[in-house]
Amino acid sequence: MLKDFMNFVREQGVVGIAVGIAIGIQAAAFVNAIVMGFINPIVGVLLMGTDLNGIESTVTIDGEPQVFAWGMIIQAGITFVATAFVVYFLVKKAKLDKLDKKAK
């Protein structure tokens, strides 16, 4: 049974997947640090210190106030675009997209 399990691990590339997940988690932390520590402050300066998370609208429906946090959506969009840009830059400029291609 152990032999079958080890064959499964080798044949299915489970170790490679585990390594990829571990590296992916660290890459996500790296990209998040760049976005939060560098890009978001630049956006804050461009917006003259406006805190986007504080922008919201309140609508009363059946006597209950409903809060629409537009600023959070805008901030999430900016963070998404910035993260996509950083990932694109790292993959293209570091030529990480070429690592998986086998030499001919």
Wavefront OBJ file of the C-alpha trace (Angstrom):
o trace
v 0.000 0.000 0.000
v 2.849 2.404 0.815
v 4.516 1.512 -2.487
v 1.286 2.281 -4.359
v 0.992 5.595 -2.553
v 4.576 6.558 -3.423
v 3.948 5.660 -7.084
v 0.832 7.818 -7.017
v 2.800 10.752 -5.596
v 5.487 10.388 -8.268
v 3.122 9.852 -11.199
v 0.681 12.618 -10.352
v 3.292 15.263 -9.572
v 1.927 15.827 -6.084
v 5.289 17.031 -4.807
v 5.498 19.574 -7.635
v 2.012 20.807 -6.818
v 2.915 21.158 -3.134
v 6.052 23.118 -4.009
v 4.032 25.307 -6.386
v 1.454 26.040 -3.710
v 4.145 26.922 -1.152
v 5.875 29.264 -3.598
v 2.524 30.710 -4.669
v 1.618 31.583 -1.097
v 4.895 33.417 -0.618
v 4.561 35.155 -3.974
v 1.087 36.342 -2.950
v 2.514 37.752 0.275
v 5.258 39.508 -1.715
v 2.833 41.021 -4.224
v 0.490 42.067 -1.405
v 3.373 43.822 0.357
v 4.272 45.716 -2.825
v 0.673 46.774 -3.415
v -0.058 47.752 0.188
v 3.332 49.275 0.982
v 4.093 51.055 -2.279
v 1.224 51.349 -4.754
v -1.646 52.138 -2.361
v 0.281 55.031 -0.736
v 0.934 56.473 -4.210
v -2.788 56.245 -4.976
v -3.475 57.931 -1.627
v -1.165 60.809 -2.550
v -2.792 61.141 -5.981
v -6.210 61.297 -4.309
v -4.880 63.935 -1.881
v -5.289 61.756 1.190
v -8.902 60.805 0.561
v -9.756 57.580 2.388
v -11.759 55.621 -0.149
v -12.975 53.173 2.480
v -14.969 55.984 4.092
v -17.067 56.732 0.981
v -20.537 55.292 1.408
v -24.177 55.941 0.708
v -27.053 55.235 3.062
v -30.522 54.435 1.810
v -33.466 53.812 4.111
v -35.651 50.886 3.072
v -38.680 50.061 5.214
v -37.248 52.158 8.027
v -33.944 50.246 8.022
v -30.802 52.077 6.900
v -28.855 50.188 4.225
v -25.228 51.217 3.792
v -23.568 50.906 0.399
v -19.782 51.034 0.844
v -18.795 52.349 -2.591
v -15.348 53.306 -1.397
v -14.510 49.741 -0.416
v -15.477 48.582 -3.913
v -13.334 51.277 -5.524
v -10.398 50.442 -3.223
v -10.751 46.737 -4.001
v -10.751 47.543 -7.725
v -7.607 49.655 -7.419
v -5.928 46.921 -5.388
v -6.949 44.306 -7.975
v -5.567 46.324 -10.896
v -2.366 47.113 -8.997
v -1.906 43.463 -8.050
v -2.513 42.345 -11.632
v 0.069 44.892 -12.835
v 2.688 43.744 -10.311
v 2.140 40.082 -11.220
v 2.308 40.912 -14.936
v 5.480 42.943 -14.426
v 7.158 40.199 -12.387
v 6.207 37.431 -14.820
v 7.136 39.316 -18.009
v 10.222 41.200 -16.862
v 11.687 38.320 -14.875
v 10.781 36.016 -17.786
v 9.064 33.603 -15.423
v 6.669 32.632 -18.209
v 9.621 31.082 -20.088
v 10.704 28.808 -17.212
v 8.063 26.191 -17.942
v 8.953 25.851 -21.623
v 11.370 23.070 -22.417
v 14.459 23.772 -24.502
v 14.237 22.381 -28.018
l 1 2 3 4 5 6 7 8 9 10 11 12 13 14 15 16 17 18 19 20 21 22 23 24 25 26 27 28 29 30 31 32 33 34 35 36 37 38 39 40 41 42 43 44 45 46 47 48 49 50 51 52 53 54 55 56 57 58 59 60 61 62 63 64 65 66 67 68 69 70 71 72 73 74 75 76 77 78 79 80 81 82 83 84 85 86 87 88 89 90 91 92 93 94 95 96 97 98 99 100 101 102 103 104
